[in-house]
């Protein structure tokens, strides 16, 4: 049985009748920065440059507004504490209460910008205020409960993190439905957050039960990016949870295409680094390239979300919300560029090279690596890349310095005879669906040398889809610019690299 057959076996396809629009539809996710620009989302995405009728046959999974999830959990990049992190770390209740009050002020400000009538604003505030007060009560109850020695805060944190995350998507979805209805678009709220449910169900059941009754020839579903389920989306996928919801909606309903609307094109490099005048949008690529980008923390889509789409042969398109006429990037499982080439130069700053040396490691690499990985997994540290030789293992990891110090302390206990060193570095990668280019490694290394960039490690995969160079943090911009100039800008790609249809 194929994976596609197995999904069909689990989902009763008769619940998704073609007469109700199922099968010819698209599932589209709208990113948080885009969500903050309602007029652009309405005109460029939902109405696709036309009238309300253009929205029929399409369903939209919405993220929280830009900055909201950072305030509810913690800042994704700086790790500045939001409500959740404040609650987890606080010695008293004042800090998390201040964070929750600040989050409420932020949400109320968003409502004021979106709703111009007094009645519309009052309804929007009433919806989110009710949820915030419910959440406040839950936090206070957990705080009281955990003052007793029989109860551990650690056992409650996962559920609280899920609950906090759900607030942002419920807020944006509810608001969007009200605004679209005001503007003549028959929007239908599909709240997967399980806010009032009495018990858990699995993710697929929650999605199917919520969507199957709908006639999408008559309505436009607006779906919360967070879905409450027994598996725990936050625990399994962290901040990639909305992409998992989006992917499962597309897979389970048999969408003809999945689309992600972002505030930028998927391009040949970061325009802020190399210049907006020289980057080129990517027209076609494959899921393998998307996985390489995800490894660098530059997700076109979460790798587990991509897996479901890939297995079901559902094409994924990445579009720029603010340039709707561009066909965007079409990602499929089988695409390989007609000519071998580099498509993207990407990378990651703030990576730590965690080096473990031990003379006794010779002949026992697997044992040492398993011990190191066990510690990294316990602290939820992402491994970006890895080097191994006879007596040294270096993991290039993405985490904050506080977490790294904890990892090093534990490794010193686990491997008392080892010498452990860490250094902040950057990784720069050349990526393409087919990079079987004769002499490309030599050309690339020469480009970096000519730019004055010293390379401390090189990785070239046998699959010929990426090359990685470890460089000093200070050399990141210079390295990206040098590789982009030598490998991409020399080609005349026109409007896009392999323009999508």
C-alpha positions as a printed Julia matrix, in Angstrom:
501×3 Matrix{Float64}:
   0.0    0.0     0.0
   1.38   3.42   -0.94
   1.35   6.38    1.45
  -1.34   7.98   -0.72
  -3.47   4.83   -0.46
  -2.93   4.73    3.31
  -4.29   8.26    3.72
  -7.3    7.37    1.59
  -7.89   4.36    3.82
  -7.88   6.47    6.98
 -10.04   9.3     5.63
 -13.54   8.54    4.39
 -13.34  10.38    1.08
 -17.13  10.31    0.72
 -17.2   12.96    3.43
 -15.48  15.34    1.0
 -17.96  15.4    -1.85
 -16.85  16.89   -5.21
 -20.33  18.44   -5.42
 -19.33  20.6    -2.44
 -16.14  21.75   -4.15
 -13.71  19.28   -2.59
 -10.83  18.06   -4.74
 -10.68  21.09   -7.02
  -9.78  23.39   -4.15
  -6.55  24.95   -2.89
  -5.37  25.23    0.7
  -3.48  28.45    1.37
  -1.53  29.63    4.41
  -1.07  33.31    5.18
   2.02  34.27    7.18
   1.96  36.54   10.22
   3.59  39.59    8.64
   1.13  39.39    5.75
  -1.8   38.98    8.15
  -0.94  42.33    9.69
  -1.82  43.98    6.33
  -5.53  43.16    6.03
  -6.24  45.18    2.89
  -3.38  43.51    1.04
  -4.5   40.06    2.19
  -8.08  40.74    1.09
  -7.21  42.24   -2.3
  -4.06  40.34   -3.28
  -4.63  36.94   -1.68
  -8.25  36.17   -0.91
  -9.77  38.03   -3.85
  -6.66  37.46   -6.0
  -6.98  40.84   -7.72
 -10.68  40.3    -8.53
 -13.95  40.27   -6.64
 -15.34  38.11   -3.81
 -16.12  35.31   -6.26
 -12.37  34.69   -6.64
 -12.26  33.39   -3.07
 -14.64  30.49   -3.68
 -13.02  27.05   -3.85
 -10.13  28.14   -1.68
  -9.49  27.76    2.03
  -7.1   29.77    4.16
  -5.06  28.74    7.19
  -4.07  31.9     9.06
  -1.13  32.64   11.32
  -1.25  34.98   14.29
  -0.56  38.62   13.5
   3.11  39.58   13.35
   4.69  39.76   16.82
   1.76  38.17   18.69
   3.21  34.67   19.22
   6.51  36.24   20.31
   4.62  38.07   23.05
   2.63  35.01   24.07
   5.58  32.57   24.17
   9.04  34.08   23.65
  10.71  35.99   20.83
  11.62  33.49   18.13
  15.05  35.01   17.45
  16.13  36.92   20.57
  14.32  34.63   23.06
  13.09  37.67   24.96
  10.47  36.19   27.32
   6.79  36.44   26.55
   3.96  35.27   28.79
   4.96  31.6    28.71
   8.67  32.12   29.35
   7.87  34.62   32.11
   5.52  32.14   33.77
   8.06  29.31   33.5
  10.98  31.31   34.92
   9.31  33.68   37.39
   9.85  33.28   41.14
   6.61  35.21   41.73
   3.52  35.91   39.66
   4.13  39.57   38.9
   6.3   39.05   35.81
   3.95  36.83   33.83
   0.98  39.02   34.76
   2.83  42.04   33.38
   3.63  40.1    30.21
   0.0   39.05   29.79
  -1.19  42.63   30.33
   1.34  43.83   27.74
   0.14  41.16   25.28
  -3.46  42.29   25.8
  -2.49  45.9    25.07
  -0.82  44.73   21.85
  -3.86  42.71   20.77
  -6.21  45.59   21.56
  -4.04  47.91   19.46
  -4.31  45.52   16.51
  -8.1   45.54   16.91
  -8.2   49.35   16.93
  -6.28  49.45   13.66
  -8.59  46.93   11.98
 -12.08  47.93   13.17
 -13.24  51.47   12.52
 -16.78  51.22   13.94
 -17.44  51.23   17.67
 -19.61  48.11   17.49
 -17.06  46.17   15.42
 -14.25  47.09   17.81
 -16.35  46.21   20.84
 -17.14  42.75   19.44
 -13.5   42.1    18.54
 -12.3   43.16   21.99
 -14.99  41.08   23.7
 -13.91  37.94   21.83
 -10.22  38.18   22.67
 -10.75  39.58   26.19
 -12.87  36.56   27.11
 -10.11  34.2    26.03
  -7.42  36.2    27.79
  -9.33  36.13   31.05
  -9.89  32.38   30.73
  -6.18  31.98   30.15
  -5.34  34.21   33.11
  -7.52  32.03   35.32
  -5.78  28.86   34.12
  -2.34  30.33   34.81
  -3.38  31.41   38.29
  -4.83  27.98   39.04
  -1.63  26.22   37.91
   0.44  28.68   39.94
  -1.62  27.89   43.05
  -1.57  24.15   42.41
   2.19  24.02   42.02
   2.77  25.6    45.42
   1.93  22.16   46.78
   4.75  19.66   46.79
   2.66  16.93   45.15
   2.4   18.87   41.88
   5.18  19.76   39.45
   5.13  22.81   37.2
   7.05  20.88   34.55
   4.06  18.58   34.09
   1.8   21.53   33.24
   4.09  23.56   30.98
   3.4   21.77   27.71
  -0.37  22.23   28.04
   0.06  25.9    28.96
   2.34  26.52   25.98
  -0.24  24.96   23.65
  -3.02  27.05   25.17
  -1.06  30.28   24.85
  -0.12  29.54   21.25
  -3.77  28.95   20.3
  -4.73  32.46   21.41
  -2.88  34.21   18.56
  -4.39  32.2    15.71
  -7.9   32.34   17.2
  -7.58  36.14   17.38
  -6.47  36.6    13.77
  -8.94  34.06   12.36
 -11.94  35.54   14.18
 -11.01  39.07   13.13
 -10.45  38.06    9.52
 -13.86  36.39    9.27
 -15.63  39.5    10.6
 -13.74  41.81    8.24
 -14.31  39.62    5.19
 -18.04  39.34    5.9
 -18.17  43.11    6.23
 -16.57  43.31    2.78
 -19.03  40.93    1.14
 -17.0   37.71    1.25
 -18.81  34.65    2.72
 -16.12  33.7     5.23
 -16.65  30.8     7.64
 -14.63  30.47   10.86
 -13.08  27.04   11.4
 -11.67  27.17   14.92
  -9.46  24.13   15.48
  -8.11  25.44   18.79
 -10.36  23.18   20.86
 -10.91  26.02   23.32
 -14.18  24.67   24.75
 -13.68  20.97   23.99
 -13.78  18.45   26.76
 -11.03  16.04   25.77
  -8.45  15.4    23.11
  -8.73  13.91   19.68
  -5.98  13.34   17.15
  -5.07  16.05   14.64
  -6.53  14.33   11.58
  -9.88  13.7    13.23
 -10.14  17.3    14.44
  -9.49  18.59   10.93
 -11.81  16.17    9.12
 -14.69  16.63   11.57
 -14.45  20.42   11.29
 -14.16  20.65    7.5
 -16.17  17.77    6.04
 -19.62  19.36    6.67
 -18.7   22.53    4.73
 -19.83  23.31    1.2
 -16.87  25.27   -0.13
 -18.78  26.31   -3.24
 -20.76  28.53   -0.87
 -18.26  29.68    1.74
 -14.6   30.57    2.28
 -13.16  28.69    5.29
 -10.77  30.69    7.49
  -8.92  28.11    9.58
  -6.87  28.68   12.73
  -3.19  27.82   12.22
  -3.16  26.19   15.65
  -5.06  22.92   16.1
  -5.5   21.35   19.53
  -4.85  17.61   19.44
  -3.76  14.73   21.62
  -0.32  14.66   19.98
   0.47  18.24   21.04
   1.47  20.35   18.03
   3.78  22.64   19.99
   5.55  19.75   21.69
   6.23  18.02   18.36
   6.77  20.91   15.96
   7.34  23.99   18.14
   6.83  27.17   16.09
   6.22  25.14   12.92
   2.78  24.11   14.18
   0.76  26.29   11.78
   2.56  24.74    8.81
   1.68  21.28   10.09
  -1.99  22.28   10.33
  -1.81  23.71    6.81
  -0.15  20.57    5.45
  -2.59  18.15    7.06
  -5.58  20.18    5.83
  -4.21  19.95    2.28
  -3.41  16.23    2.56
  -6.64  15.13    4.23
  -8.93  17.12    1.93
  -7.07  16.18   -1.26
  -6.15  19.7    -2.33
  -4.95  20.22   -5.9
  -2.31  22.71   -4.67
  -0.99  24.09   -1.4
   0.08  27.75   -1.31
   1.97  29.79    1.29
   1.7   33.57    1.12
   4.68  35.37    2.64
   5.94  38.95    2.71
   8.8   38.11    0.35
   9.73  35.87   -2.56
  11.76  32.73   -2.09
  14.84  34.21   -3.72
  18.4   33.37   -4.71
  19.7   35.08   -1.52
  18.68  37.44    1.25
  18.17  40.84   -0.45
  19.2   42.58    2.78
  22.64  40.98    2.45
  23.41  41.0    -1.27
  21.06  43.76   -2.45
  17.48  43.72   -3.72
  18.67  44.69   -7.21
  20.64  41.46   -7.74
  18.55  38.71   -6.1
  16.3   36.64   -8.35
  13.07  34.89   -7.3
  13.15  31.1    -7.54
  10.54  29.89  -10.04
  10.86  26.11   -9.61
  12.58  23.85   -7.11
  11.95  20.64   -5.19
  11.25  19.49   -1.65
  14.88  18.41   -1.21
  15.98  22.04   -1.55
  13.21  23.09    0.86
  14.65  20.65    3.41
  18.14  22.15    3.05
  16.72  25.62    3.72
  14.87  24.3     6.75
  18.1   22.88    8.15
  19.53  26.4     8.04
  16.5   27.82    9.83
  15.21  29.52    6.67
  12.06  27.5     6.31
  10.06  27.67    3.13
   8.02  25.07    5.03
   8.61  22.87    8.08
  10.21  19.59    6.9
   7.53  17.43    8.5
   4.83  19.51    6.8
   6.67  19.17    3.5
   6.82  15.41    3.94
   3.04  15.01    3.84
   2.69  17.16    0.74
   5.54  15.36   -0.99
   4.11  11.9    -0.27
   0.69  12.92   -1.56
   2.1   14.56   -4.71
   0.61  17.93   -3.78
   2.55  20.83   -5.31
   3.52  23.65   -2.95
   3.67  27.24   -4.17
   5.34  30.09   -2.26
   3.92  33.49   -3.21
   4.69  37.09   -2.28
   1.59  38.69   -0.77
   2.64  42.09   -2.03
   3.44  41.02   -5.6
   0.42  38.87   -6.45
   0.93  38.91  -10.22
   4.17  36.92   -9.84
   3.63  33.16  -10.14
   5.92  32.55   -7.18
   7.97  29.42   -6.45
   6.51  26.05   -7.37
   7.93  23.2    -5.26
   7.36  19.61   -6.37
   8.89  16.24   -5.53
  10.25  15.44   -8.97
  11.63  18.75  -10.21
  15.29  18.85  -11.24
  16.72  21.87  -13.02
  17.28  21.32  -16.75
  20.82  22.61  -16.36
  22.96  21.89  -13.25
  23.29  25.13  -11.29
  23.23  26.83   -7.91
  19.76  28.2    -7.18
  20.12  29.69   -3.71
  22.92  31.01   -1.5
  21.7   30.93    2.08
  23.14  30.54    5.53
  22.85  31.01    9.24
  24.55  33.34   11.68
  24.9   32.62   15.38
  25.87  28.97   15.04
  28.17  27.41   17.64
  30.84  24.88   16.74
  30.73  22.44   19.66
  33.94  20.4    19.41
  34.54  17.26   21.47
  38.06  15.74   21.31
  39.12  12.55   23.06
  42.08  10.32   22.21
  40.0    7.32   23.3
  37.37   8.15   20.67
  39.34   6.28   17.98
  37.27   3.21   17.06
  34.39   4.33   19.32
  32.92   7.2    17.31
  29.35   5.87   17.48
  29.41   5.56   21.26
  30.66   9.13   21.71
  28.27  10.55   19.14
  25.28   8.88   20.78
  26.27  10.32   24.15
  26.61  13.83   22.71
  23.36  13.65   20.76
  21.5   12.46   23.85
  22.54  15.62   25.7
  21.72  17.87   22.73
  18.29  16.28   22.41
  17.57  16.77   26.11
  18.14  20.51   25.72
  16.31  20.6    22.37
  19.35  21.92   20.55
  19.13  21.94   16.75
  22.08  20.39   14.93
  22.74  22.25   11.66
  25.74  20.2    10.52
  28.42  17.86   11.82
  32.11  16.98   11.31
  33.74  13.72   12.35
  37.32  12.48   12.23
  39.18   9.77   14.11
  39.16  11.44   17.53
  36.97  14.54   17.2
  33.27  15.21   16.69
  32.12  18.76   15.99
  28.42  19.55   16.01
  27.41  22.91   14.57
  24.42  23.82   16.67
  21.81  26.57   16.76
  20.96  27.64   20.3
  21.52  30.49   22.71
  24.67  30.82   24.81
  22.83  30.01   28.05
  21.68  26.66   26.68
  25.11  25.94   25.22
  26.76  26.44   28.61
  24.34  23.93   30.15
  25.15  21.46   27.39
  28.9   21.85   27.94
  28.55  21.37   31.72
  26.64  18.13   31.2
  29.03  16.89   28.51
  31.93  17.41   30.92
  30.15  15.08   33.34
  29.17  12.5    30.71
  32.58  12.51   28.96
  35.06  13.39   31.74
  38.15  12.55   29.68
  37.18  14.73   26.69
  38.33  18.22   25.8
  35.32  20.35   24.9
  35.56  23.62   23.04
  32.97  25.96   21.54
  33.2   28.87   19.13
  30.61  31.06   17.47
  30.67  30.73   13.68
  28.42  31.13   10.65
  27.4   28.67    7.97
  27.0   29.65    4.32
  25.49  27.21    1.86
  25.1   26.98   -1.91
  21.94  24.98   -2.73
  20.36  23.64   -5.89
  18.15  20.82   -7.16
  21.09  19.61   -9.28
  24.6   20.86   -8.48
  26.6   18.28  -10.42
  28.74  21.06  -11.86
  32.31  20.21  -12.75
  34.75  22.22  -10.65
  32.05  23.99   -8.61
  33.8   23.33   -5.29
  37.03  24.84   -6.58
  35.2   27.87   -8.01
  33.34  28.41   -4.77
  36.41  28.13   -2.56
  38.27  30.54   -4.84
  35.41  33.06   -4.63
  35.62  33.02   -0.84
  39.39  33.36   -0.86
  39.2   36.34   -3.23
  36.72  37.96   -0.83
  39.18  37.51    2.04
  37.02  34.9     3.78
  38.77  32.08    5.64
  36.95  28.74    5.57
  37.27  26.58    8.69
  35.21  23.62    7.43
  33.66  22.44    4.16
  30.85  19.94    3.57
  29.72  18.7     0.18
  26.98  16.1     0.17
  27.07  13.11   -2.15
  23.56  13.95   -3.34
  24.91  17.15   -4.91
  22.17  19.42   -3.59
  24.23  21.62   -1.3
  27.71  22.7    -0.19
  28.31  24.21    3.23
  31.14  26.46    4.35
  31.85  27.27    7.98
  33.23  30.8     8.3
  33.81  33.37   11.01
  30.66  35.14   12.16
  32.05  38.5    11.02
  32.56  37.16    7.47
  28.96  36.01    6.93
  27.77  38.89    4.71
  30.97  38.87    2.67
  30.76  35.12    2.12
  27.1   35.18    1.0
  27.73  38.11   -1.34
  30.84  36.49   -2.85
  29.11  33.19   -3.55
  26.01  34.84   -4.94
  28.1   36.98   -7.3
  30.18  34.04   -8.52
  27.45  31.38   -8.76
  24.16  33.2    -9.44
  24.68  36.74  -10.72
  26.88  35.56  -13.58
  23.82  33.83  -15.08
  21.08  35.73  -16.93
  18.03  34.34  -15.14
  15.55  37.07  -16.07
  12.36  37.37  -14.0
  12.98  34.15  -12.07
  15.22  31.12  -11.94
  13.09  28.58  -13.86
   9.88  30.62  -14.01
   6.89  28.7   -12.63
   3.68  28.29  -14.55
